[in-house]
Amino acid sequence: MTIKLLAFSASTRLASYNRKLIAVAAQAARDAGAEVTLIDLLDYDMPLYNGDLEARDGLPASTQALQQLFAGHDGLLLSTPEYNGLFPPLLKNTLDWVSRGNGLDHLAGKVAGILSASPGRVGGLRSLMATRQYLNNLGLLVVPQQQAVSEAGHAFDEQGLLLDARVQAGVNNVAVALVGTTQKLRD
């Protein structure tokens, strides 16, 4: 049975390097044999998480839709920018909402692959460390392979493809590890 991965960028900026990177990574995962659903978090607008809001109104419809997407996939592939050394509030807020109700059931035990792109020299590496820890806290197994794309303003061509073969190989390694680990755990 084919591995199903849910892929998204933790940036909604239209010209985001991480939006470009997740598209490249999604193709690498398809090439590794996975069925990939690439979503845009712009399509899942959610308020800032607030327990009182949840108690009063329940889960937003966008959260329920995301929970169903998470439930229907074997693993996650995500690319995140780095904001002041951490992942952006969008990622935290999205997963805080998705984890509510029985949402942890849709996260725990899944496998994740993580990537980051940044205009800086470390390519979002600090964000990846924090993302790994946060996903582990939610019960996900994050594959050891990861890819940080530094100086991302010069990393992509006009079609959004990576220019550096070594960086592309790193993205491919994340995809292969994610698909292989997910397959082994599912079998």
Secondary structure, 3 states (H helix, E strand, C coil): CCCEEEEEECCCCCCCHHHHHHHHHHHHHHHCCCEEEECCHHHCCCCCCCHHHHHHHCCCHHHHHHHHHHHCCCEEEEECCCECCECCHHHHHHHHHHCCCCHHHHCCCCEEEEEEECCCCCCCHHHHHHHHHHHHHCCCEEEEEEEEECCHHHCECCCCCECCHHHHHHHHHHHHHHHHHHHHHHC
